[in-house]
Amino acid sequence: MLKKILENFGDELIVIKKPVSKKLEITKYLLQNKDKPILFKDVDGWEVAGNIWSTRERIAKYLGIKREEILHLITDAIDNPKSYEIVKDAPFLKNKTREFSLKELPIPQYFPKDGGQYFTSAIIAAKDKNGFVNLSFHRMMVIDDKRVTVRIVPRHLYAMWRDAYEHGEELDVRIIVGNPIHILLAAATSVEYGKSELNIASAISERAFGKPLEVINLNGIEVPAESEFVFEAKILPELDKEGPFVDITGTYDYVREQPLIVFERMYHVEDPIFHALLPGGYEHYMLMGLPKEPQIYKSVKQVVPKVHGIRLTEGGCMWLHAVVSITKQHDGDGKNAILAAFSGHPSLKHVVVVDEDINIYDDREVEWAIATRFQADKDLVIIPNARGSSLDPSAEKSLTAKWGIDATKPLDKKEEFERTKLD
């Protein structure tokens, strides 16, 4: 599947034919071409691709929509998930083995102080006792030929693992690598327990491609049939050190005690392509940020009826900074939108609210709005000692000062703030 996707990128795709080391060398190419997809033809004899989904424009083009419509596509898929189609065969079933070493796979070590080789694009599929299948992203540090430590934040997979842990059991999981964007976006959403990301991916697939997501039951757990690699594995009721690791802000996260995973069997398609997701790169931004924009949109829309767009900015790592476009109906709507944005995405640290005439995807226009429509003594909102993001290195024990800028025109003087234009 990835091979076909990359071929459709045409001249935009950079192909590196010479052998490239998975230790740090892959990173150099990905950093030099942050917004360009790269295919490495020889990484220890394997093919590896990175920066695949590093721009909104490329994602939108693949999904057959405009850049501005990504927000609404994901929002609709979350609100209206669709059934997937169970199939009996998948390309990755053509190759299966228990004789493999994680150390010999093209799993990169991205930065010098990383704890080791890291899975970064891997999605873990787990199934609870009621048949609910959860998909979620988790970084995994390779320890030896068959084991990794996995970073699990206290959400759905953690709850499943904790239940198994308390009963002294292992949690059976499937680990998938190399998936198209509709699956990646779905797996990155934060939805309530019991709503499967497989159904969200199927909704995006139906909207974009006119067909449901194809899923295969692999020894008891459903996984997307389009995956390049699939591993059968178990999360153990044991902990070990995980880290250091560079996270989305481009700074090192600290070492933690995290669960161990043992890998048991590997499946892959013919001539597979391993997806190397650069930590702190633009592709990382997209997969972290895009699924959060619907949360901010829904929250702001509860207090301001006309919300035109939400953008988590690249300069803010698509995690800490946002721009919100609204049409004001009352004075004070701008400040209400600021507070609602913080509620919709608690990790958000800085938000700018602008009028509908400002292009939120153009940093110069946003800054122009701040320059001409904002006064700090009246339009600045500061919230000290608020719970923020653990990924923000400037926060102290995840406590941060949040600030919002109301760069909207006052309703009683709108004409004075209009930009000149030719009719």
Secondary structure, 3 states (H helix, E strand, C coil): CHHHHHHCCHHHCEEECCCCCCECHHHHHHHHCCCCCEEEEEECCEEEEECCCCCHHHHHHHHCCCHHHHHHHHHHHHHCCCCCEEECCCHHHHEEECCCCHHHCCCCECCCCCCCCEECCCEEEEECCCCCEEEEECCEEECCCCEEEECCCCCHHHHHHHHHHHCCCCEEEEEEECCCHHHHHHHCCCCCCCCCHHHHHHHHHHHHHCCCCEEEEECCEEEECCCCEEEEEEEEEEEEEECCEECCCCCEECCEEEEEEEEEEEEECCCCEEEECCCCCHHHHHHHHHHHHHHHHHHHHCCCCCEEEEEECCCCCCCCEEEEEECCCCCCHHHHHHHHHHHHCCCCCEEEEEECCCCCCCHHHHHHHHHHHCCHHHHEEEEEEEECCCCCCCCECCEEEEEEEEECCCHHHHHHHCCCCCC
